[in-house]
Amino acid sequence: MSTPAEYKHIAEVQTRWSDNDIYGHVNNVTYYSYFDSVMNRYLIDSGALDIQNGTVVGFVVESNCKFLSPLAYPDQVTAGLRVGKLGNSSVRYELALWDQHGKLCAKGFMVHVFVDRQNNRPTPMPAPLRAALQNLMLDSSNA
């Protein structure tokens, strides 16, 4: 069972009324939105990603989520983020979501490939981006 202490970055996510589906819990696709928002907010806040003018952008090329327990509005969600593997132009993020009672609700991963904004071809990460991602690694041997 994962705990927030196993993740290098913790963020709070507030569920929204519109996140709930007809069954009264957060719809499965919304978990991916939480993952994506936590990843990108970290990169933006760390100064590593300029979504408007940067020459490098990240494309999600693979994702996975294991749903363990439902979330629902109005949950305050704790999200954990870490880097499992860091390549030359790609990164595998590992993420987890806990409800307001500390129960693990989802675990997953997403892979970003960083590409040149002009030609959409993979490109090596700029130094500030690589440094921000290295800060999320639990085991620096994967850098």
C-alpha positions in Angstrom: 0.0 0.0 0.0 1.5 3.3 -1.0 1.7 6.3 1.3 2.3 10.0 0.4 5.8 9.7 2.0 6.8 7.5 -1.0 6.3 10.4 -3.4 8.6 13.4 -3.9 5.9 15.9 -4.7 2.4 16.2 -3.0 -0.4 18.3 -4.4 -4.0 18.9 -3.3 -6.8 18.4 -5.9 -10.3 19.5 -5.2 -13.0 17.4 -6.9 -15.6 19.4 -8.7 -19.3 18.8 -9.0 -18.9 18.1 -12.7 -16.4 15.3 -11.9 -19.1 13.0 -10.6 -20.8 10.6 -13.1 -24.3 9.1 -13.0 -23.2 6.6 -10.4 -22.3 9.3 -7.9 -18.5 9.0 -8.0 -15.7 10.6 -10.0 -15.7 9.3 -13.5 -12.7 7.2 -14.4 -11.4 9.5 -17.2 -11.2 12.3 -14.6 -8.5 10.5 -12.7 -6.3 11.0 -15.8 -7.1 14.7 -15.8 -6.0 14.9 -12.2 -2.7 13.1 -13.1 -2.1 15.3 -16.0 -2.8 18.5 -14.1 -0.5 17.5 -11.2 2.4 16.7 -13.5 2.1 19.8 -15.6 1.4 22.1 -12.7 4.6 20.8 -11.1 6.6 21.5 -14.3 5.1 25.0 -14.7 5.6 26.0 -11.1 9.2 24.8 -11.1 9.9 27.0 -14.2 10.8 23.9 -16.3 7.9 24.2 -18.8 6.6 27.2 -20.6 3.3 26.1 -22.1 2.8 29.3 -24.1 6.3 30.0 -25.5 8.6 27.1 -24.8 10.3 25.3 -27.6 9.8 21.9 -26.0 6.4 20.4 -25.1 5.5 17.1 -23.5 3.2 14.6 -25.3 1.6 11.8 -23.2 2.4 8.6 -25.1 1.3 6.0 -22.5 -0.8 5.9 -19.4 -2.3 3.5 -16.9 -4.5 3.8 -13.9 -5.5 1.2 -11.4 -8.7 2.2 -9.7 -8.8 1.0 -6.1 -11.6 3.0 -4.4 -14.0 5.6 -5.7 -13.6 9.3 -5.2 -16.6 11.6 -5.2 -17.5 15.3 -5.0 -16.7 17.0 -2.6 -13.5 15.1 -1.8 -10.2 16.9 -1.2 -7.7 14.6 -2.9 -4.0 14.3 -2.1 -1.9 13.5 -5.2 1.6 12.0 -5.1 4.0 12.5 -7.9 7.4 11.0 -8.5 9.6 10.0 -11.5 10.2 6.3 -12.0 12.4 6.5 -15.1 14.1 9.5 -16.8 15.4 9.1 -20.3 17.0 11.5 -22.8 13.7 12.8 -24.2 11.1 10.9 -22.1 10.0 10.5 -18.5 7.8 8.0 -16.7 5.8 9.7 -13.9 4.3 7.6 -11.1 1.2 9.0 -9.5 -1.2 8.1 -6.7 -4.4 9.6 -5.3 -5.7 9.4 -1.7 -9.1 10.6 -0.5 -9.6 13.0 2.4 -9.4 10.1 4.9 -6.0 8.9 3.6 -7.4 5.9 1.7 -5.5 5.1 -1.5 -7.9 5.4 -4.4 -5.8 5.1 -7.5 -2.2 4.4 -8.7 -0.9 4.9 -12.1 1.7 6.2 -14.5 2.0 8.5 -17.5 4.9 8.8 -19.9 5.8 12.1 -21.5 7.9 12.3 -24.6 9.3 15.8 -25.0 9.2 17.1 -28.5 10.2 20.2 -30.5 7.2 22.4 -30.7 7.8 23.2 -34.4 8.3 19.7 -35.8 6.7 17.4 -33.1 9.9 15.3 -33.1 11.5 14.0 -29.9 14.2 16.2 -28.6 16.5 16.1 -25.6 15.2 17.8 -22.5 16.6 21.2 -21.7 18.7 21.4 -18.6 16.0 23.1 -16.4 13.4 20.5 -17.3 15.8 17.6 -16.6 16.8 19.1 -13.2 13.1 19.6 -12.2 12.4 15.9 -13.1 15.5 14.7 -11.3 14.2 16.3 -8.2 11.2 13.9 -8.4 13.3 10.8 -8.5 13.5 8.5 -5.5 16.4 6.5 -6.9 18.9 8.7 -8.8 20.4 5.6 -10.5 17.6 5.9 -13.2 18.8 9.4 -14.2 
